[in-house]
Amino acid sequence: MITIYHNPRCSKSRATCDLVAANNATNEPVEVIEYLKTPLTVDQLKSLHALLGGPLRDMMRTNETEYTDLGLGEEGVTDDQLYEAISKHPILLQRPIVVRGGGAVIGRPPENVAALFA
């Protein structure tokens, strides 16, 4: 199963969907989740972060107004507060994110997704 956390208004996200389709030679099932319509829960975000690895802020769009307005860049903000913020304000989730075979990557640039098919 391949899961794509997708924003159809984002060119990088659309390009990543195309790249997945082009590399899915075995026709694995693909689930496309429009996370702005169906926000992830805190538990789902924690699981996704574990698959991605790296700092939690790497899976956040720190350039969004909500990030600044909520003070998420301030010292002392906990991971739990960041997970809650992403869950309540899904625009903060970096896009696209592709999950396959127990791994996940952020498709920025879309070519990053090729690593899941190597």
matplotlib code that plots the C-alpha trace (Angstrom):
import matplotlib.pyplot as plt

x = [0.0, 1.2, -0.3, 0.1, -0.8, -1.8, -2.9, -4.3, -3.6, 0.1, 2.2, 4.8, 2.1, 0.6, 4.1, 4.7, 1.4, 2.5, 6.0, 4.3, 2.1, 5.1, 7.1, 4.4, 5.3, 3.7, 0.4, 0.3, -2.8, -2.5, -4.5, -4.5, -5.5, -6.4, -5.2, -6.8, -10.2, -9.3, -6.9, -4.7, -5.1, -2.3, -1.6, -1.5, 0.9, 3.2, 3.2, 3.9, 6.7, 8.3, 8.3, 9.9, 12.5, 14.3, 13.1, 9.4, 9.6, 10.8, 7.3, 5.9, 5.3, 7.0, 6.4, 2.6, 0.9, -0.6, 2.9, 3.8, 0.4, 0.4, 3.9, 5.1, 8.7, 9.1, 11.5, 9.9, 7.2, 6.9, 6.4, 3.0, 2.0, 3.3, 1.4, -1.8, -1.2, -0.8, -3.9, -6.0, -4.4, -3.6, -2.2, 0.9, 1.7, 4.4, 3.3, 3.3, 4.3, 4.4, 4.4, 5.4, 6.9, 7.5, 9.2, 8.1, 9.5, 8.5, 8.1, 9.9, 11.4, 9.2, 12.2, 12.7, 9.9, 12.1, 14.0, 10.8, 11.0, 14.7]
y = [0.0, 3.5, 6.4, 10.0, 12.9, 15.3, 18.9, 19.1, 22.8, 22.2, 21.7, 19.7, 17.4, 16.9, 16.1, 13.6, 11.8, 11.6, 10.3, 7.6, 6.5, 6.3, 4.2, 1.9, -0.9, -3.5, -1.6, -1.5, 0.1, 3.8, 5.8, 9.5, 11.5, 15.1, 16.0, 19.5, 17.8, 14.9, 16.2, 13.7, 12.9, 13.5, 9.7, 9.5, 12.4, 10.7, 7.5, 9.5, 11.4, 8.1, 6.8, 10.1, 10.4, 13.6, 16.7, 17.2, 20.7, 19.1, 17.9, 21.3, 24.3, 26.9, 29.6, 29.5, 32.4, 29.9, 28.9, 32.4, 33.4, 30.4, 31.2, 27.7, 28.9, 30.2, 28.6, 26.1, 24.8, 21.1, 18.4, 17.6, 21.3, 21.0, 17.8, 19.4, 22.5, 20.4, 18.4, 21.5, 23.4, 20.9, 23.6, 23.3, 19.7, 19.6, 18.3, 15.9, 13.0, 9.5, 6.3, 3.0, -0.2, 1.0, 4.2, 7.7, 10.8, 14.3, 14.9, 18.3, 18.0, 15.3, 13.3, 12.4, 9.9, 7.8, 6.5, 4.6, 2.6, 1.8]
z = [0.0, -0.9, 0.9, -0.3, 1.9, -0.8, -1.4, -5.0, -5.1, -4.7, -7.8, -5.9, -4.5, -8.0, -9.4, -6.6, -7.4, -11.1, -10.0, -7.8, -10.6, -13.0, -10.5, -9.3, -11.7, -9.5, -9.3, -5.5, -4.2, -3.7, -1.2, -1.7, 1.5, 1.1, 4.5, 4.4, 4.1, 6.4, 9.0, 10.8, 14.5, 16.9, 17.0, 13.2, 13.1, 15.7, 13.6, 10.4, 12.1, 13.3, 9.7, 8.5, 11.2, 11.7, 13.6, 13.9, 12.4, 9.2, 8.6, 9.2, 6.9, 9.1, 6.5, 7.0, 8.8, 11.3, 12.4, 13.3, 14.7, 17.0, 18.3, 17.2, 16.6, 20.1, 22.6, 24.8, 22.4, 23.0, 20.4, 21.9, 21.2, 17.6, 17.0, 18.4, 16.2, 13.0, 13.8, 14.4, 11.5, 8.8, 6.5, 8.8, 7.5, 4.9, 1.6, 0.0, 2.2, 0.7, 2.8, 1.4, 2.8, 6.3, 5.2, 4.4, 2.6, 2.0, -1.7, -1.7, -4.2, -5.8, -6.8, -3.1, -3.5, -5.8, -2.7, -1.7, -5.0, -5.0]

ax = plt.figure().add_subplot(projection="3d")
ax.plot(x, y, z, "-o")
ax.set_aspect("equal")
plt.show()
